[in-house]
Amino acid sequence: MIYNREKCLITLKKAFENMLEYFQMNNIDIPNIAIVNTNADEVIYPDDSKMNIFIQENFLKNTPLSFANLVFIHECIHIYVHMIPKAKDARYIKDCFGTAMIDIFDIDADVCSFLISKKLNCNHLNFKQYMLFVSEGQKSFPITKQHQTCRLIGSLMSIFVSDIFCKKIIIYPEIVPFENLANVIIQIEGSMFFLEAVDISEFNTKNIPNFDNFMFNKIYQFLEKRFEF
């Protein structure tokens, strides 16, 4: 993995332009994207005006550009679409609404960043490649809590079906204590649905690229029967 500062800046700027096009946000100017070396806790963060976006150089040097691009779009969605520009804002939402709400925002940003990156890569990005990116990315963002596992399962489920049906579908699972099951909430086209007891027994966060679509089958069958895509 060879770090090229100029290539990173060009790729990230293009990613931001694609994000604006995806959300039809014509009223937002492209910010200055600066690669920095600071002691800030955030890997990617804006200034107060949101006209400057800073990204830590150490992160870019140690992360494949394809994954860094996904993370950059994800964070820009939080900043410009969700209106959650900084970590303190996320903590405030967590205090008000609980951890699950932040996870749902994250799943939404994951799905949108996948769809935007797929367009940026001329549709060459697929679900299997995304799982490889996530597996590699866990070196930078390790999973240490159950809600992070829920978020990861939710993101993978959501991206899997969004990729198949070519539309944004948000899925949030809540793991059933002491059972290898998760209850699931699905949001699609403004409607929400509940799906009970999805099997997650074979899910292993340490071996993401090699698991089959075992837990996605029930979700896929539910959507296929309920909607005519």
C-alpha positions in Angstrom: 0.0 0.0 0.0 1.7 3.2 -1.3 0.5 6.5 0.1 0.1 9.2 -2.5 -1.1 12.5 -0.9 -2.2 14.1 -4.2 -4.1 11.0 -5.3 -5.9 11.0 -1.9 -7.0 14.6 -2.2 -8.3 14.1 -5.8 -10.2 10.9 -4.8 -11.7 12.5 -1.7 -12.8 15.6 -3.6 -14.5 13.5 -6.2 -16.2 11.5 -3.5 -17.6 14.7 -2.0 -18.9 15.8 -5.3 -20.6 12.5 -5.8 -22.2 12.8 -2.3 -23.6 16.2 -3.2 -25.0 14.8 -6.4 -26.5 11.8 -4.7 -28.4 13.9 -2.1 -29.1 16.7 -4.7 -27.4 19.2 -2.4 -26.7 22.0 -5.0 -26.6 24.7 -2.4 -23.4 23.5 -0.7 -20.0 24.5 -1.9 -17.2 22.0 -2.0 -15.0 22.6 1.2 -11.3 22.7 1.3 -10.1 19.2 2.2 -6.9 19.3 4.2 -4.6 16.5 5.2 -3.3 17.2 8.7 -1.3 15.8 11.6 -3.0 16.9 14.8 -3.8 15.5 18.2 -7.6 15.6 17.5 -9.6 12.5 18.6 -11.5 12.4 15.3 -10.0 11.0 12.2 -12.1 13.3 10.0 -13.7 16.5 11.3 -14.8 20.0 10.1 -14.1 23.4 11.4 -17.0 25.4 12.8 -17.9 26.9 9.3 -17.9 23.5 7.7 -15.9 25.1 4.8 -12.8 23.0 5.8 -12.6 19.3 6.3 -9.6 17.9 8.0 -8.4 14.3 7.7 -5.6 12.8 9.6 -2.6 11.8 7.5 -1.7 8.9 9.6 -5.1 7.3 8.9 -4.5 7.7 5.1 -1.0 6.3 5.3 -2.2 3.2 7.1 -5.5 2.6 5.4 -6.3 1.4 1.9 -7.6 4.3 -0.1 -10.8 2.5 -1.0 -11.7 2.1 2.7 -10.6 5.6 3.5 -12.9 6.9 0.8 -15.9 5.0 2.4 -15.0 6.5 5.8 -14.7 10.0 4.4 -18.1 9.9 2.7 -19.6 8.4 5.8 -18.3 11.2 7.9 -19.3 13.9 5.4 -22.9 12.5 5.4 -22.9 12.9 9.2 -21.6 16.5 8.8 -23.7 17.8 5.9 -26.8 15.5 5.8 -27.4 14.3 9.3 -26.2 17.7 10.8 -24.0 15.8 13.3 -20.7 17.6 12.5 -18.6 16.6 15.6 -18.2 13.9 18.2 -19.8 16.0 20.9 -23.0 16.3 18.8 -23.1 12.5 18.5 -22.7 12.2 22.2 -25.6 14.6 22.8 -27.9 12.6 20.5 -26.8 9.4 22.4 -27.6 11.0 25.7 -31.1 12.1 24.4 -32.2 9.1 22.4 -29.8 6.2 23.3 -27.1 4.3 21.6 -29.4 2.7 19.1 -30.3 6.0 17.4 -26.6 6.8 16.8 -26.2 3.3 15.3 -29.1 3.9 13.0 -27.5 7.1 11.8 -24.3 5.1 11.2 -26.0 2.4 9.3 -27.7 5.0 7.1 -24.3 6.6 6.4 -22.8 3.2 5.7 -25.4 2.4 3.1 -25.2 5.8 1.4 -21.4 5.7 1.4 -21.6 2.3 -0.3 -24.0 3.5 -3.0 -22.0 6.6 -3.6 -18.7 4.8 -3.8 -20.3 2.2 -6.1 -21.1 5.1 -8.5 -17.7 6.6 -8.0 -16.1 3.2 -9.0 -18.4 2.9 -12.1 -20.4 0.1 -10.4 -17.3 -2.1 -9.9 -17.8 -2.0 -6.1 -19.9 -4.9 -4.9 -21.0 -6.4 -1.6 -18.1 -9.0 -1.5 -15.6 -6.2 -2.0 -17.3 -4.1 0.6 -16.9 -7.0 3.2 -13.2 -7.1 2.4 -12.9 -3.3 3.0 -14.8 -3.7 6.3 -12.5 -6.5 7.4 -9.5 -4.4 6.6 -11.0 -1.4 8.2 -11.5 -3.2 11.5 -7.8 -2.8 12.1 -8.5 0.9 12.5 -11.9 0.6 14.1 -12.0 -2.6 16.2 -15.3 -3.9 17.6 -15.4 -4.0 21.4 -19.1 -3.6 22.3 -22.3 -5.5 21.5 -24.0 -2.4 20.0 -21.0 -2.2 17.6 -21.8 -5.8 16.5 -25.4 -4.8 16.0 -24.4 -1.8 13.9 -22.0 -4.0 11.8 -24.7 -6.7 11.2 -27.2 -3.9 10.4 -24.8 -2.2 7.9 -24.0 -5.5 6.1 -27.6 -6.6 5.9 -28.7 -3.1 4.7 -25.9 -2.9 2.0 -26.6 -6.5 0.9 -30.3 -5.9 0.1 -29.7 -2.3 -1.1 -27.2 -3.6 -3.6 -29.6 -6.3 -4.8 -32.7 -4.1 -5.1 -30.9 -0.9 -6.2 -32.5 1.3 -3.5 -31.7 2.4 0.0 -32.9 0.0 2.6 -32.0 0.5 6.3 -32.0 -2.5 8.6 -31.4 -2.3 12.3 -31.0 -5.5 14.4 -31.2 -5.9 18.1 -29.5 -9.1 19.4 -31.7 -11.3 21.6 -29.7 -11.8 24.9 -28.3 -15.3 25.3 -29.6 -16.5 21.9 -28.1 -16.5 18.5 -31.0 -14.5 17.1 -31.7 -10.8 16.4 -35.0 -9.0 16.0 -34.9 -6.6 13.1 -36.5 -3.3 12.1 -36.5 -2.6 8.3 -37.1 0.9 6.8 -37.8 1.3 3.1 -39.4 4.1 1.2 -40.7 5.8 4.3 -42.3 2.6 5.7 -41.0 0.5 8.7 -41.4 -3.2 9.3 -40.6 -5.6 12.1 -39.0 -9.0 11.4 -38.5 -11.4 14.3 -35.8 -14.0 15.1 -33.2 -13.7 12.3 -30.4 -16.3 12.8 -27.0 -14.8 13.5 -25.4 -17.9 15.0 -22.6 -18.1 12.4 -21.7 -14.4 12.4 -18.1 -13.8 13.3 -16.7 -10.3 13.3 -13.2 -11.6 13.0 -13.9 -13.5 9.7 -16.2 -11.2 7.8 -15.0 -11.8 4.2 -15.5 -15.6 4.4 -19.0 -15.9 5.8 -21.9 -16.8 3.5 -25.1 -14.9 3.2 -26.7 -17.1 5.9 -28.4 -14.4 7.9 -29.5 -12.4 4.9 -31.7 -15.0 3.4 -34.7 -14.3 5.6 -34.4 -10.5 5.0 -34.1 -11.1 1.3 -37.1 -13.4 1.1 -39.2 -11.0 3.2 -38.4 -8.1 0.9 -38.9 -10.1 -2.3 -42.4 -11.2 -1.2 -43.5 -7.9 0.2 -42.3 -5.6 -2.6 -42.2 -5.9 -6.4 -38.8 -4.4 -7.2 
